[in-house]
Amino acid sequence: MALIKFLNFVPTTTFRNRLVKTKKCNINESRVLYSKYKNKNKSTRNFQKFYRNLCAKNAIESSNGQIAQTLLKELDSEMTENNSYLNVLFISNKKLISILVAISSIIGGWFFTPTKKKIFSIIISFIIGSVAFFTIRNLNFKNNIGAQGKILENILINKNNDNIKKEIDDIQREYDISQTEIRTEILNVYKKFIGFYLRENSINFSEIKKLLGLKSLLGLTEQEIGQCHYEFAKDLYKKYIIMLERNESSEITSLINKFFFLSDKILSKDSQKGYQYEFSRIVKIFLFSQTEMKQICDDQSVSLYKENIKTLINSKKYENSRIQEITEALGINENQKNRIDYDFLSAKIQFNIQKENKISQEGKIELENLCSLLDISNEVFLEKLILQTGPLFNKDLTDILLNYESKSHEKETQETIDAIKNKQIEYLIPGDIVTKEFFLACDNANRFLFDKVSNDIKGSKGDDIPTSFDRLFFFKENMIKLYDSINLPEQSKKTAELSAFIDKIGSTYDSKKIIQIYNYFVGFSLKDYYLSETNGKNLENLKQIFSISFQDSENIYNNIAGPMYLKKVQELIVSKRLSSAQKEKIKQLETSMKLTKKLVLNSKISVYQDTLDKIFEKLTILSEKDLEELNKIRQFLNLKWENIQNIHNTKSEPIFYKSVTEAMGATGIIPANYWQGLEKLRKRLQLTEGKAKEIFYKAVREKLKTIFEKAVVENKKKNQPQEVKN
């Protein structure tokens, strides 16, 4: 029984001269292994074998257990490929061979011992046999692949992803290998998984998850993971160089990028310093820029995160826990996540709007599910929603307000309110946002009316008023009435605020167009030389709408009304109809046109001055008849002398100055008999005594100046030395 038990453990040689204790097998199994070995193509080794495995287009299994099963099959083939029949036979029958060697040694010792003493020969034979037996028995033939296989088997049967530390300890004892050796084999298994994932160029989030799960399952430390990726990178670099020489750069570049991506996500679970050290080590192997490679990894993370969101949306799996898991595994920071999530939300909102020109009930549910999936708060959702639906709602609301022209019809008011609330529901607009958009729509509608009025007056001859003016005048009243009638629960602003808001809209409108509009309406209002009460109120309304100051409005009004009034007065003066009836008619005109006293006075003075200019065009000195006519005009216009005195002073000054200068002659002295003539001239020119003296003194100063300058010149000539004649 002891012999049978001993034969159950058959030693085997190892792959690549690495030794470890093997599991139970028998001689029949060794023959099967050998028959498999003969059917293999021995030429597929080293680079060809690596390239074949790396580029195999196999589907990635759904779990580490299934991957372990695939790797076990490949491991079995690898072991068969690299062991000869004699190696397999020897390892499988290690104990039996030990016994045969021991028996052979005993028999050999019996026959070849150089002594005739049988007892001594027997002793020597048994000593030699025992030494041979225990020597072969204690030879530690180790099988690394067998240990790896055991680890893979435990991964395969592990369903709960629990740590298999206990199982690994059992494998270490079973194969009688050191702690360092078993850790090496664990890392080899981990590297096999990395190689398996690199068989596909495409990146899958599940690969990161599985590698992290495998790391936990095998109990690997951060240092071991870093070293494992470093060693794998060195082997990969050798193949990378070869494949570049073979002009296969595109495929290997994808694989290299995938390896760096997986390494980045696995190593990032270490501390910041640890991650920097390990990642920089593998980057330096390939002589890449760490910054550029990190950027490539980050871009791949973002791309993979987007793809996973699309997959979850398309499959209608709105599980936020899944997103959190993906975010953590891919190392997506909060800013990146928010930016991507908000882009998806905005795109979904836009899609729903383009599809039905509104947010349907189904679309609303989809948006709510998306927010639940991406953990987007209601505040952010409303912000992104309003960002896209707000302008659409505002545009529709502006059109609704422009179509509302009712002054008192309750039916039309209610229809308008219903239209606004329907749009609010279609675009999912909260009540407080409706208030805000209502104000903005009032601004848009009011500016539209401003432009409409401005365009209408360009094509109008001034005979009638465009209907757009009427809409403009009642706009504020209608908007306030409508705003009060909507009565939203969340209505945050009061009617007085809306009134003040509308009043400020016109102040920011084009100032040139404002002047054109106001000029037009003033001209239209006075076309019959009569400003009605309605038009007067409308002018005041326009002043308020466009925030026109009192001074500006008065100037505009006077610039239009003044020439009209002046024309009427001039017609009476020219026709010499200066009767009291005509005088009363002028007063009525002043009242009907609502002219200011200042404008009336300036206009009358202008008429008087114009008449005086015409007289002076013909004569230089006013005749008695001219003076009489001017006096009648002055009285007809109700002008006082102080109103027109400056006109006479200014007009007569050159004539009187010339007369004074001529009277002084060359001596500068006015003869006594000339004074009476100058006084008579003053009265004819209707100059005041003060103005006459001012003109006289001016003439004297000029004369004295001329005399003095002449005297100086003559004195210089007298004092100039005479030239001596030869």
URCOR-V31627 format. One record per pair of residues at least 4 apart in sequence whose C-alpha atoms are under 6 Angstrom apart, sorted by the first residue. I is the first residue (numbers start at 1). J is the second residue. D is the distance in Angstrom with one decimal. If there is no record, write none. Layout:
i=I j=J d=D
i=I j=J d=D
This chain:
i=7 j=95 d=5.7
i=9 j=24 d=5.3
i=10 j=91 d=5.7
i=10 j=92 d=3.9
i=10 j=93 d=4.2
i=10 j=94 d=4.8
i=10 j=95 d=6.0
i=11 j=91 d=3.5
i=11 j=92 d=4.7
i=11 j=93 d=5.8
i=11 j=94 d=4.2
i=12 j=88 d=5.7
i=12 j=90 d=5.7
i=12 j=91 d=2.2
i=12 j=92 d=5.0
i=13 j=87 d=5.3
i=13 j=91 d=5.0
i=13 j=141 d=5.9
i=14 j=18 d=5.5
i=14 j=19 d=5.3
i=14 j=143 d=5.0
i=19 j=141 d=4.6
i=19 j=142 d=2.8
i=19 j=143 d=5.0
i=20 j=141 d=5.2
i=20 j=142 d=1.6
i=20 j=143 d=3.9
i=20 j=144 d=5.8
i=21 j=141 d=5.7
i=21 j=142 d=4.3
i=21 j=143 d=5.7
i=21 j=175 d=4.5
i=22 j=143 d=5.7
i=30 j=88 d=5.6
i=30 j=89 d=5.8
i=34 j=85 d=5.1
i=37 j=80 d=5.2
i=37 j=81 d=5.5
i=44 j=48 d=5.8
i=44 j=49 d=5.6
i=45 j=49 d=4.9
i=47 j=51 d=5.9
i=50 j=54 d=6.0
i=51 j=55 d=6.0
i=52 j=56 d=5.9
i=54 j=198 d=5.8
i=54 j=199 d=4.4
i=55 j=199 d=4.8
i=56 j=199 d=5.3
i=61 j=66 d=6.0
i=61 j=67 d=5.9
i=64 j=68 d=6.0
i=65 j=155 d=5.7
i=65 j=156 d=4.0
i=68 j=152 d=5.3
i=68 j=156 d=5.6
i=71 j=75 d=5.9
i=77 j=81 d=6.0
i=85 j=89 d=6.0
i=86 j=90 d=5.9
i=88 j=92 d=5.9
i=90 j=94 d=5.8
i=97 j=101 d=6.0
i=98 j=133 d=5.1
i=98 j=136 d=5.5
i=98 j=137 d=5.9
i=102 j=129 d=4.1
i=102 j=132 d=5.4
i=102 j=133 d=4.7
i=104 j=108 d=5.9
i=105 j=109 d=5.9
i=105 j=128 d=5.9
i=105 j=129 d=4.5
i=106 j=125 d=4.3
i=106 j=126 d=5.3
i=106 j=129 d=4.8
i=108 j=112 d=5.8
i=109 j=113 d=5.4
i=109 j=125 d=4.1
i=110 j=121 d=5.5
i=110 j=125 d=5.4
i=113 j=121 d=5.7
i=121 j=125 d=6.0
i=126 j=130 d=5.9
i=131 j=135 d=5.9
i=133 j=137 d=5.9
i=134 j=138 d=5.8
i=145 j=149 d=5.9
i=148 j=185 d=6.0
i=154 j=158 d=5.9
i=162 j=217 d=6.0
i=163 j=217 d=4.4
i=170 j=174 d=6.0
i=172 j=176 d=5.7
i=172 j=177 d=5.5
i=201 j=254 d=5.9
i=201 j=255 d=5.6
i=206 j=210 d=6.0
i=210 j=214 d=6.0
i=213 j=217 d=6.0
i=215 j=220 d=5.4
i=224 j=228 d=6.0
i=226 j=278 d=5.6
i=229 j=233 d=6.0
i=230 j=282 d=5.5
i=233 j=237 d=6.0
i=236 j=240 d=6.0
i=243 j=248 d=5.4
i=244 j=248 d=5.6
i=244 j=249 d=5.1
i=249 j=253 d=5.7
i=260 j=264 d=5.9
i=261 j=297 d=5.1
i=263 j=267 d=5.7
i=264 j=268 d=5.8
i=267 j=275 d=5.5
i=268 j=275 d=5.5
i=270 j=274 d=5.7
i=270 j=275 d=5.5
i=271 j=275 d=5.9
i=275 j=279 d=5.8
i=276 j=280 d=5.9
i=283 j=288 d=5.6
i=290 j=294 d=5.9
i=300 j=304 d=5.9
i=301 j=305 d=6.0
i=301 j=330 d=5.6
i=310 j=314 d=6.0
i=312 j=316 d=5.8
i=312 j=317 d=5.1
i=318 j=373 d=4.7
i=319 j=373 d=5.4
i=320 j=373 d=4.4
i=323 j=327 d=6.0
i=326 j=330 d=6.0
i=327 j=331 d=6.0
i=327 j=332 d=5.2
i=337 j=341 d=5.9
i=338 j=342 d=5.8
i=352 j=359 d=5.9
i=353 j=357 d=4.6
i=353 j=358 d=4.8
i=353 j=359 d=5.9
i=358 j=426 d=5.2
i=358 j=427 d=5.8
i=359 j=363 d=5.6
i=359 j=426 d=5.4
i=359 j=427 d=5.6
i=371 j=375 d=5.5
i=371 j=376 d=4.7
i=381 j=385 d=5.9
i=382 j=386 d=5.9
i=385 j=389 d=5.9
i=386 j=390 d=4.5
i=389 j=393 d=5.9
i=389 j=427 d=5.8
i=390 j=394 d=5.9
i=393 j=397 d=5.9
i=394 j=398 d=6.0
i=394 j=437 d=5.8
i=394 j=441 d=5.8
i=398 j=441 d=4.8
i=398 j=445 d=5.6
i=417 j=486 d=6.0
i=424 j=428 d=5.8
i=424 j=429 d=5.0
i=431 j=490 d=5.0
i=432 j=490 d=5.1
i=432 j=491 d=5.7
i=433 j=437 d=6.0
i=434 j=438 d=5.8
i=435 j=491 d=6.0
i=437 j=441 d=5.9
i=441 j=445 d=5.9
i=442 j=446 d=5.9
i=453 j=468 d=5.6
i=462 j=524 d=5.8
i=471 j=475 d=5.8
i=479 j=483 d=5.9
i=497 j=501 d=6.0
i=503 j=545 d=5.6
i=506 j=545 d=5.5
i=506 j=546 d=4.0
i=507 j=546 d=5.2
i=507 j=547 d=5.3
i=515 j=519 d=5.9
i=521 j=525 d=6.0
i=523 j=527 d=6.0
i=525 j=531 d=5.7
i=525 j=535 d=6.0
i=526 j=530 d=5.3
i=526 j=531 d=5.6
i=529 j=593 d=5.9
i=530 j=592 d=5.0
i=530 j=593 d=4.9
i=531 j=593 d=5.3
i=543 j=547 d=5.5
i=543 j=548 d=4.7
i=550 j=554 d=6.0
i=554 j=558 d=6.0
i=555 j=559 d=6.0
i=557 j=561 d=5.9
i=558 j=562 d=5.0
i=562 j=566 d=6.0
i=563 j=567 d=6.0
i=566 j=603 d=5.7
i=570 j=574 d=6.0
i=572 j=576 d=5.9
i=572 j=577 d=5.3
i=589 j=593 d=6.0
i=590 j=594 d=5.9
i=590 j=595 d=5.3
i=599 j=603 d=6.0
i=616 j=620 d=5.6
i=622 j=626 d=5.7
i=634 j=639 d=5.2
i=641 j=645 d=5.5
i=646 j=650 d=6.0
i=648 j=652 d=5.8
i=649 j=653 d=5.8
i=649 j=687 d=5.6
i=652 j=685 d=5.9
i=657 j=695 d=5.9
i=663 j=670 d=5.5
i=664 j=668 d=4.4
i=664 j=669 d=4.8
i=664 j=670 d=4.5
i=682 j=687 d=5.4
